[in-house]
């Protein structure tokens, strides 16, 4: 700081004496000059100020900066040069925040009526001078050929600083080529690896002062040699019959490898799964309404794979099953479910389409020609050829096929299409993908026939079968199974037929009045080792084909009704060979509500995913 005198009052007294005349010389008298004694001075010089950029300045001139010995009043005033954004208030205050860095030269003027002097000081605004910060975000894993993004979010914490450069570098020595490695967002294509590997990347950012910050991310690379893992049950939605349910799914190691472990994390709690026949299972897990289920599988060769699912419990499909149910068909590869409603009540005949993966649902739009003969007829059953994406539909006296790609329905087999005995009351359909044959039961003709799916020709396989009702085919050996009995007062019989017309094997025979009743549908597991059906009490039954023993899986699941005509509501069953679950639809035991269920056939746990009346 520096003090300077600006001015002083000077009084000059000048006398001039002039000589008279003659030879007298004029004489000059030096005038006396007196200086008034200075009374104003800087008593407390203001010290220089250093201010960090984000600090607020609130400076007022101290009242004791200057003093006057004669007691005159002192006035103060601020003069500023090279201001950096501060505000001058009433000429005696500086306030506010700096808008830039720099040095402010401040002059404080002290004045009385006779004198004025200054006190000079500086305000130096400095930046924080701290290092920048950076965070890096990347997925935790990447599959072969995935385009993976690496995102850096950097901040220069200096008020007037900026990030001037980014540098991404791969540090895991996998030879990965980065795109836009000098930008905030870089990317790479995930490579395949012959051993389980992590791709490691570092990001370095530099600010305008040359300061740097660094962060690292790690990504597990999922090799083509990794095992696969999936969740079969529970689904991403549904209302479950238990608070604690079994969770299970599929795991498949590469040939020559094995499964070392499957860890299931549910809401941040780890569970070690048991693995049998490439199916993993964790028993009795409590599920929250929005459970987060993570699966981590490790092979014996060290390869890993990972999947994650969010469960939204207590939610249904939006489409309702509002009618009498006639049958169900499922595409195991696409998770598409078709439920046939037969128009027994006031609602029209329609197919409701559900998807287990996407949870999308809608009414299937079917296009029929103007002269379509069975427009007002009631369907009795449906079956699916997943390879050709064809849905077969039976009416009492005909079979049609719907091209699910276009929605067009055409007649396949009836009295004028195809050869063989004309159908009278087709009660059930079953399509065998292995033999590409369509099997039908004809209640009135008391026969089982196969239908050529190209020509519609009918071939009789069995005849004189009283009350033949439902049929299914064992794709593993070509045998088929059919049921007899159509009322709750009749005898329930299941027959195994070896497709040679030689061996007929009754595998289930319950006398009327005990557990009799119509077995309206039959499901077979993927290995052809077990049958599932609903008995006369409405309970779900598992039948072991090795010894024909039965086990009650769920008691009182559906209402059992007589099959009187094509408008009667029946129970539809399907064994989903990919998920290893049963899909069932029918009328609840309340006699009013329909329900679509996804069932664990081992534990009996199930999810209700759709309902209606």
FIPAGU-630598 format. One line per field, with one value per residue (C-alpha): residue number from 0; x, y, z. Coordinates in steps of 0.5 Angstrom, whole numbers, plus 2048, in hexadecimal, padded with zeros to 3 digits. Layout:
<rs>
seq: (NUM, ...)
east: (X, ...)
north: (Y, ...)
up: (Z, ...)
</rs>
This chain:
<rs>
seq: (0, 1, 2, 3, 4, 5, 6, 7, 8, 9, 10, 11, 12, 13, 14, 15, 16, 17, 18, 19, 20, 21, 22, 23, 24, 25, 26, 27, 28, 29, 30, 31, 32, 33, 34, 35, 36, 37, 38, 39, 40, 41, 42, 43, 44, 45, 46, 47, 48, 49, 50, 51, 52, 53, 54, 55, 56, 57, 58, 59, 60, 61, 62, 63, 64, 65, 66, 67, 68, 69, 70, 71, 72, 73, 74, 75, 76, 77, 78, 79, 80, 81, 82, 83, 84, 85, 86, 87, 88, 89, 90, 91, 92, 93, 94, 95, 96, 97, 98, 99, 100, 101, 102, 103, 104, 105, 106, 107, 108, 109, 110, 111, 112, 113, 114, 115, 116, 117, 118, 119, 120, 121, 122, 123, 124, 125, 126, 127, 128, 129, 130, 131, 132, 133, 134, 135, 136, 137, 138, 139, 140, 141, 142, 143, 144, 145, 146, 147, 148, 149, 150, 151, 152, 153, 154, 155, 156, 157, 158, 159, 160, 161, 162, 163, 164, 165, 166, 167, 168, 169, 170, 171, 172, 173, 174, 175, 176, 177, 178, 179, 180, 181, 182, 183, 184, 185, 186, 187, 188, 189, 190, 191, 192, 193, 194, 195, 196, 197, 198, 199, 200, 201, 202, 203, 204, 205, 206, 207, 208, 209, 210, 211, 212, 213, 214, 215, 216, 217, 218, 219, 220, 221, 222, 223, 224, 225, 226, 227, 228, 229, 230, 231, 232, 233, 234, 235, 236, 237, 238, 239, 240, 241, 242, 243, 244, 245, 246, 247, 248, 249, 250, 251, 252, 253, 254, 255, 256, 257, 258, 259, 260, 261, 262, 263, 264, 265, 266, 267, 268, 269, 270, 271, 272, 273, 274, 275, 276, 277, 278, 279, 280, 281, 282, 283, 284, 285, 286, 287, 288, 289, 290, 291, 292, 293, 294, 295, 296, 297, 298, 299, 300, 301, 302, 303, 304, 305, 306, 307, 308, 309, 310, 311, 312, 313, 314, 315, 316, 317, 318, 319, 320, 321, 322, 323, 324, 325, 326, 327, 328, 329, 330, 331, 332, 333, 334, 335, 336, 337, 338, 339, 340, 341, 342, 343, 344, 345, 346, 347, 348, 349, 350, 351, 352, 353, 354, 355, 356, 357, 358, 359, 360, 361, 362, 363, 364, 365, 366, 367, 368, 369, 370, 371, 372, 373, 374, 375, 376, 377, 378, 379, 380, 381, 382, 383, 384, 385, 386, 387, 388, 389, 390, 391, 392, 393, 394, 395, 396, 397, 398, 399, 400, 401, 402, 403, 404, 405, 406, 407, 408, 409, 410, 411, 412, 413, 414, 415, 416, 417, 418, 419, 420, 421, 422, 423, 424, 425, 426, 427, 428, 429, 430, 431, 432, 433, 434, 435, 436, 437, 438, 439, 440, 441, 442, 443, 444, 445, 446, 447, 448, 449, 450, 451, 452, 453, 454, 455, 456, 457, 458, 459, 460, 461, 462, 463, 464, 465, 466, 467, 468, 469, 470, 471, 472, 473, 474, 475, 476, 477, 478, 479, 480, 481, 482, 483, 484, 485, 486, 487, 488, 489, 490, 491, 492, 493, 494, 495, 496, 497, 498, 499, 500, 501, 502, 503, 504, 505, 506, 507, 508, 509, 510, 511, 512, 513, 514, 515, 516, 517, 518, 519, 520, 521, 522, 523, 524, 525, 526, 527, 528, 529, 530, 531, 532, 533, 534, 535, 536, 537, 538, 539, 540, 541, 542, 543, 544, 545, 546, 547, 548, 549, 550, 551, 552, 553, 554, 555, 556, 557, 558, 559, 560, 561, 562, 563, 564, 565, 566, 567, 568, 569, 570, 571, 572, 573, 574, 575, 576, 577, 578, 579, 580, 581, 582, 583, 584, 585, 586, 587, 588, 589, 590, 591, 592, 593, 594, 595, 596, 597, 598, 599, 600, 601, 602, 603, 604, 605, 606, 607, 608, 609, 610, 611, 612)
east: (800, 802, 800, 801, 800, 7FB, 7FC, 7FE, 7FB, 801, 800, 805, 807, 80A, 80D, 810, 814, 815, 81B, 81A, 81D, 824, 82A, 827, 826, 81F, 820, 81C, 81A, 81A, 812, 811, 80E, 80A, 807, 801, 803, 800, 7FA, 7F8, 7FB, 7FA, 7FA, 7F8, 7FA, 7F5, 7F9, 7F9, 7F3, 7F4, 7ED, 7EB, 7E7, 7E0, 7E1, 7DC, 7DF, 7DC, 7E1, 7E0, 7E5, 7E7, 7E5, 7EC, 7F0, 7F2, 7F2, 7F2, 7F6, 7F2, 7EC, 7E9, 7E4, 7E7, 7E3, 7E5, 7E4, 7E6, 7E9, 7EA, 7EE, 7EE, 7E7, 7E6, 7DE, 7DE, 7D8, 7DA, 7D5, 7D4, 7DB, 7DE, 7DC, 7DE, 7DA, 7D8, 7DB, 7E1, 7DF, 7E6, 7ED, 7F2, 7F5, 7F0, 7F4, 7F0, 7F1, 7EE, 7EE, 7EE, 7EB, 7EA, 7E8, 7F0, 7F3, 7F3, 7F7, 7F7, 7F8, 7F9, 7F8, 7F6, 7F1, 7F4, 7EF, 7F2, 7EF, 7EE, 7F4, 7F1, 7F1, 7EC, 7E7, 7E5, 7E0, 7E0, 7D9, 7D9, 7D5, 7D7, 7D8, 7D8, 7D6, 7DA, 7D9, 7D5, 7D7, 7D9, 7D9, 7DE, 7DB, 7DF, 7DC, 7E1, 7E1, 7E6, 7E5, 7E9, 7E4, 7E7, 7EA, 7E8, 7E9, 7EE, 7EF, 7ED, 7F1, 7EE, 7F3, 7F2, 7F7, 7F5, 7F9, 7F4, 7F5, 7EF, 7EE, 7EA, 7E6, 7E6, 7EB, 7ED, 7E5, 7E1, 7DD, 7E1, 7DF, 7E2, 7DF, 7E0, 7E4, 7E4, 7E9, 7EC, 7EC, 7E7, 7EA, 7E9, 7E9, 7ED, 7ED, 7EF, 7ED, 7F2, 7EF, 7F3, 7F1, 7F3, 7F8, 7FB, 7F8, 7F6, 7F1, 7F1, 7EB, 7EB, 7E5, 7E5, 7E1, 7E0, 7E0, 7DB, 7DE, 7DB, 7DE, 7D9, 7D4, 7CD, 7C8, 7C1, 7BB, 7B5, 7B1, 7AE, 7AC, 7AD, 7A6, 7A0, 79D, 7A0, 79C, 7A2, 7A6, 7AC, 7AD, 7B2, 7B6, 7B9, 7BC, 7C0, 7C8, 7CC, 7D4, 7D7, 7D9, 7DF, 7DE, 7DA, 7D6, 7DA, 7D5, 7CE, 7CE, 7C7, 7C6, 7BF, 7BF, 7C6, 7C6, 7CA, 7C7, 7CB, 7C7, 7C7, 7C8, 7C5, 7C4, 7C6, 7C1, 7C3, 7BE, 7BE, 7B8, 7B3, 7B6, 7B2, 7B0, 7AF, 7AA, 7B0, 7B5, 7BC, 7BE, 7C5, 7C8, 7D0, 7D2, 7D9, 7DC, 7E1, 7E6, 7E5, 7E0, 7DA, 7D4, 7CF, 7C7, 7C3, 7BB, 7B6, 7B0, 7AA, 7A6, 79E, 79D, 799, 798, 794, 790, 78A, 788, 780, 77D, 77D, 784, 784, 78C, 793, 799, 7A0, 7A6, 7AC, 7B1, 7AE, 7AA, 7A3, 79D, 796, 790, 78A, 783, 77D, 778, 774, 771, 770, 777, 779, 77D, 784, 78C, 790, 797, 79C, 7A3, 7A7, 7AE, 7AB, 7A5, 7A1, 79A, 794, 78F, 791, 78E, 78C, 78A, 785, 782, 77B, 779, 77D, 778, 779, 779, 774, 776, 779, 780, 781, 789, 78F, 796, 79D, 7A2, 7A8, 7AC, 7A7, 7A4, 79D, 797, 793, 78B, 786, 77F, 77A, 77A, 780, 787, 78A, 791, 793, 799, 79C, 7A0, 79A, 794, 791, 78D, 78B, 787, 78C, 788, 780, 77B, 77D, 784, 789, 787, 785, 77F, 77C, 77D, 777, 779, 780, 782, 789, 790, 797, 79D, 7A3, 7A9, 7AD, 7A9, 7A5, 79F, 798, 794, 78D, 787, 780, 77B, 775, 779, 77D, 783, 78A, 78D, 793, 792, 797, 799, 79A, 794, 78F, 78F, 78C, 78F, 78B, 790, 78B, 784, 77E, 781, 77B, 77B, 782, 784, 78B, 792, 799, 79F, 7A6, 7AB, 7B1, 7AE, 7A8, 7A3, 79C, 798, 790, 78B, 784, 77E, 77A, 776, 778, 774, 778, 77E, 784, 789, 790, 793, 79A, 79A, 7A0, 79E, 79E, 797, 79A, 79B, 796, 798, 793, 798, 792, 78B, 787, 780, 77A, 778, 780, 784, 780, 77F, 781, 789, 788, 78F, 796, 79D, 7A4, 7AA, 7B0, 7B3, 7AD, 7AD, 7A7, 7A0, 79C, 795, 78F, 78B, 784, 785, 788, 78F, 795, 798, 79F, 79F, 7A6, 7A6, 7AC, 7A7, 7A0, 7A1, 79D, 79F, 79A, 79E, 798, 792, 78B, 78E, 788, 781, 77F, 779, 776, 777, 770, 772, 777, 775, 777, 77D, 783, 78A, 790, 797, 79E, 7A4, 7A9, 7B0, 7B4, 7B2, 7B0, 7AA, 7A2, 79E, 797, 790, 789, 783, 785, 782, 77D, 77A, 77A, 781, 786, 78D, 794, 799, 7A1, 7A2, 7A9, 7A7, 7AC, 7AA, 7A3, 7A4, 7A1, 7A0, 799, 79A, 793, 78C, 785, 77E)
north: (800, 807, 80E, 814, 81C, 81F, 826, 82B, 832, 837, 83F, 843, 84A, 84F, 856, 85A, 860, 865, 86A, 872, 875, 877, 872, 86E, 867, 863, 85E, 857, 854, 84C, 84B, 846, 840, 83C, 835, 833, 82D, 826, 824, 81E, 817, 810, 80C, 805, 803, 7FE, 7F8, 7F4, 7EF, 7E8, 7E5, 7DE, 7DF, 7DC, 7E0, 7E6, 7ED, 7F2, 7F7, 7FE, 804, 803, 80A, 80A, 809, 811, 816, 81D, 821, 827, 823, 825, 820, 81B, 818, 812, 810, 80A, 80A, 803, 801, 7FA, 7F8, 7F1, 7F1, 7F4, 7F9, 800, 803, 80A, 80B, 808, 800, 7FB, 7F4, 7EE, 7E9, 7E9, 7E7, 7E6, 7E5, 7EB, 7F1, 7F6, 7FD, 801, 808, 80B, 812, 815, 81D, 823, 82A, 82B, 825, 81F, 818, 811, 80A, 805, 7FD, 7F8, 7F2, 7EC, 7E7, 7E0, 7D9, 7D3, 7D0, 7C9, 7C2, 7C1, 7BB, 7B5, 7AF, 7AA, 7A6, 79F, 799, 793, 78E, 78E, 788, 786, 78C, 790, 798, 79A, 7A2, 7A4, 7AB, 7B0, 7B6, 7BB, 7C1, 7C7, 7C9, 7D0, 7D5, 7D8, 7D1, 7CC, 7C5, 7C5, 7BE, 7B7, 7B1, 7A9, 7A4, 79C, 799, 792, 790, 78D, 791, 795, 79A, 7A0, 7A5, 7AD, 7AB, 7B3, 7B5, 7B4, 7AE, 7A9, 7A2, 79B, 794, 78F, 789, 782, 77F, 778, 779, 77D, 784, 78B, 791, 797, 79E, 7A4, 7AC, 7B1, 7B9, 7BF, 7C6, 7CD, 7CD, 7C6, 7C3, 7BC, 7B7, 7AF, 7AA, 7A2, 79E, 796, 792, 78B, 788, 782, 77D, 779, 773, 776, 772, 774, 776, 778, 779, 774, 776, 77B, 77F, 787, 788, 784, 782, 77D, 778, 778, 77D, 779, 775, 771, 774, 770, 771, 76D, 76D, 76A, 769, 769, 762, 75F, 764, 764, 768, 76A, 76F, 772, 778, 77C, 782, 785, 78C, 78C, 785, 77F, 778, 772, 76E, 767, 764, 75E, 75C, 763, 766, 76B, 76C, 770, 76E, 772, 779, 77F, 784, 78B, 78F, 791, 78C, 78D, 786, 785, 77E, 77D, 776, 774, 76E, 769, 76D, 773, 776, 77B, 77D, 782, 783, 788, 789, 78D, 78A, 78F, 78A, 78B, 78D, 78A, 78A, 78F, 78B, 787, 780, 781, 77B, 774, 771, 76B, 76A, 76D, 76D, 76F, 771, 76F, 772, 779, 779, 77A, 777, 777, 776, 774, 777, 773, 778, 774, 77B, 782, 783, 781, 77B, 77E, 77C, 780, 780, 781, 781, 77F, 783, 78A, 789, 78C, 78A, 78B, 788, 784, 787, 781, 782, 77E, 77E, 780, 779, 776, 770, 770, 778, 777, 770, 76F, 76C, 766, 766, 769, 766, 76A, 768, 76D, 76C, 76E, 773, 770, 76F, 769, 76A, 765, 766, 760, 75E, 761, 763, 76A, 76D, 774, 777, 77B, 77F, 782, 780, 77D, 777, 771, 76A, 765, 75F, 75D, 75A, 75D, 75E, 758, 750, 74C, 74B, 752, 755, 756, 759, 75A, 75B, 75C, 75D, 75B, 75D, 759, 75D, 757, 753, 759, 756, 759, 754, 755, 752, 751, 750, 74F, 74A, 747, 747, 74A, 74C, 74F, 755, 757, 75E, 75F, 75C, 75B, 753, 750, 749, 745, 742, 740, 73F, 73D, 741, 743, 74A, 74C, 753, 755, 753, 755, 752, 750, 752, 74E, 748, 749, 746, 74A, 74A, 74C, 74C, 749, 74C, 753, 754, 755, 74E, 74A, 746, 749, 745, 747, 742, 742, 740, 73D, 73F, 738, 736, 731, 733, 737, 739, 73C, 740, 743, 741, 744, 741, 746, 749, 749, 74E, 74D, 753, 755, 756, 75B, 75C, 758, 75B, 758, 75A, 75B, 754, 750, 74E, 751, 753, 758, 759, 75B, 756, 756, 75A, 760, 75E, 75E, 757, 754, 74D, 74A, 746, 741, 73E, 742, 745, 74B, 751, 757, 75D, 762, 761, 764, 768, 769, 767, 761, 761, 75C, 75D, 75D, 761, 765, 76B, 768, 76B, 766, 766, 767, 765, 766, 764, 769, 765, 76B, 76E, 767, 76A, 768, 76D, 76C, 770, 76E, 770, 772, 76D, 773, 771, 778, 77B, 778, 778, 777, 774, 773, 76D, 76A, 763, 761, 765, 767, 76E, 772, 779, 77C, 780, 781, 781, 782, 780)
up: (800, 7FF, 801, 7FD, 7FF, 7F9, 7FB, 801, 802, 801, 803, 800, 802, 7FD, 7FF, 7F9, 7FB, 7F6, 7F7, 7F5, 7EF, 7EE, 7EE, 7F3, 7F1, 7F2, 7F8, 7F8, 7FE, 7FF, 801, 806, 805, 80A, 809, 80D, 812, 80F, 814, 80F, 80F, 80E, 815, 813, 80C, 808, 807, 800, 800, 7FC, 7FB, 7F8, 7F2, 7F5, 7FC, 7FC, 7FD, 802, 803, 807, 808, 80F, 813, 816, 810, 810, 816, 816, 81C, 81B, 81C, 815, 813, 80E, 808, 804, 7FD, 7F9, 7F2, 7EE, 7E8, 7E5, 7E8, 7E7, 7E9, 7F0, 7F1, 7F4, 7F9, 7FB, 7F9, 7FF, 7FF, 7FA, 7FA, 7F6, 7F3, 7ED, 7E6, 7E4, 7E7, 7E8, 7EC, 7EE, 7F0, 7F5, 7F7, 7FE, 7FE, 805, 804, 809, 807, 806, 805, 801, 801, 7FE, 801, 7FB, 7FC, 7F7, 7F7, 7F4, 7F1, 7F1, 7EE, 7F3, 7EF, 7F1, 7EC, 7E8, 7E9, 7E5, 7E5, 7E0, 7DE, 7DB, 7DB, 7DF, 7DA, 7D2, 7CE, 7C7, 7C2, 7C6, 7C5, 7CC, 7CE, 7D3, 7D6, 7DA, 7DE, 7E0, 7E4, 7E4, 7EC, 7EA, 7E9, 7E3, 7E1, 7DB, 7D9, 7D3, 7D1, 7D2, 7D1, 7D2, 7D2, 7D2, 7D8, 7D8, 7D2, 7CE, 7C7, 7C7, 7C3, 7C5, 7C1, 7C3, 7C9, 7C9, 7CB, 7D1, 7CE, 7CB, 7C8, 7C6, 7C3, 7C9, 7C6, 7C7, 7CC, 7CD, 7D5, 7D9, 7D9, 7DB, 7D7, 7DB, 7D9, 7DC, 7DA, 7DC, 7DB, 7DB, 7DD, 7DA, 7E0, 7DE, 7E4, 7E3, 7E6, 7E4, 7E5, 7E3, 7E1, 7E0, 7DC, 7DC, 7D5, 7D4, 7CF, 7CA, 7CE, 7D4, 7D7, 7D6, 7DB, 7DC, 7E0, 7DF, 7E5, 7E8, 7E3, 7E2, 7E4, 7E7, 7EE, 7F2, 7F6, 7FC, 7FF, 7FE, 7F8, 7F4, 7EF, 7E9, 7E2, 7DD, 7DD, 7D7, 7D7, 7D0, 7CE, 7D2, 7D8, 7DE, 7E3, 7E9, 7EC, 7EB, 7F0, 7F0, 7F3, 7F6, 7F8, 7FA, 7FE, 7FA, 7FA, 7F7, 7F3, 7F2, 7EB, 7E8, 7E1, 7DF, 7E3, 7E9, 7EF, 7F5, 7FA, 7FE, 7FC, 7FF, 7F9, 7FA, 7F5, 7F1, 7F2, 7EE, 7EC, 7EA, 7E7, 7E7, 7E4, 7E4, 7E0, 7E3, 7DE, 7E1, 7DC, 7DF, 7DC, 7DF, 7DF, 7E2, 7E3, 7E6, 7E9, 7EA, 7EE, 7EF, 7E8, 7E2, 7DB, 7D9, 7D4, 7D8, 7D7, 7D7, 7D4, 7D4, 7D3, 7CD, 7CD, 7CD, 7C8, 7CA, 7C6, 7CA, 7C6, 7C6, 7CD, 7C9, 7CC, 7C9, 7CD, 7C9, 7CB, 7C9, 7C9, 7CE, 7D1, 7CF, 7CC, 7C5, 7C3, 7C3, 7C4, 7CA, 7C9, 7CF, 7CF, 7D5, 7D3, 7D1, 7D5, 7CF, 7CE, 7C9, 7C5, 7BF, 7B8, 7B4, 7AD, 7A9, 7A2, 7A1, 7A0, 7A6, 7A8, 7AF, 7B1, 7B6, 7B8, 7BF, 7BF, 7C4, 7C4, 7C1, 7C0, 7BE, 7B9, 7BB, 7B5, 7B0, 7B4, 7B3, 7B8, 7B7, 7B9, 7BA, 7B9, 7BB, 7B3, 7B1, 7B2, 7AF, 7AF, 7B1, 7AE, 7B4, 7AF, 7AB, 7B0, 7AA, 7AC, 7A7, 7A7, 7A8, 7A9, 7A9, 7A5, 79E, 79F, 7A0, 7A0, 7A5, 7AA, 7AB, 7B2, 7B6, 7BD, 7BE, 7C5, 7C5, 7C1, 7C2, 7BD, 7BD, 7BB, 7BA, 7B5, 7B3, 7B4, 7B6, 7BB, 7BC, 7C1, 7BE, 7C4, 7BF, 7BB, 7C1, 7BD, 7BD, 7B6, 7B3, 7AE, 7A9, 7AA, 7A3, 79F, 7A5, 7A4, 7AA, 7AC, 7B2, 7B7, 7BD, 7BD, 7C1, 7C7, 7CB, 7CE, 7CB, 7CD, 7CD, 7CA, 7CA, 7C7, 7CA, 7C5, 7C8, 7C5, 7C1, 7C6, 7C8, 7CE, 7CE, 7D3, 7D3, 7D7, 7D7, 7DD, 7E4, 7E5, 7E0, 7E1, 7DF, 7DB, 7D8, 7D3, 7D0, 7C9, 7C5, 7BE, 7BC, 7BE, 7C1, 7C9, 7CD, 7D4, 7D9, 7DD, 7E1, 7E3, 7E8, 7E9, 7E9, 7F0, 7F2, 7EE, 7E8, 7E3, 7DC, 7DB, 7D6, 7D4, 7D5, 7D5, 7D5, 7D7, 7D3, 7D4, 7D3, 7DA, 7DD, 7DC, 7DF, 7DF, 7E4, 7E7, 7E9, 7EF, 7EB, 7EE, 7EA, 7E9, 7E7, 7E4, 7E4, 7DE, 7E0, 7E5, 7E4, 7EB, 7EC, 7F1, 7F3, 7F1, 7F3, 7F6, 7F4, 7EE, 7E9, 7E9, 7E6, 7E1, 7DC, 7D5, 7D2, 7CB, 7C8, 7CC, 7D3, 7D6, 7D7, 7DA, 7D5, 7D7, 7D4, 7D6, 7D4, 7D2, 7D2, 7D9, 7DC, 7DF, 7DE, 7DB, 7DD, 7DB, 7DE, 7E3, 7EA, 7EF, 7F1, 7EA, 7E8, 7E6, 7E1, 7E2, 7DE, 7E2, 7E2, 7E6, 7E9, 7E8, 7EE, 7F3, 7F1, 7F2, 7ED, 7EA, 7E8, 7E2, 7DF, 7E1, 7DF, 7DF)
</rs>
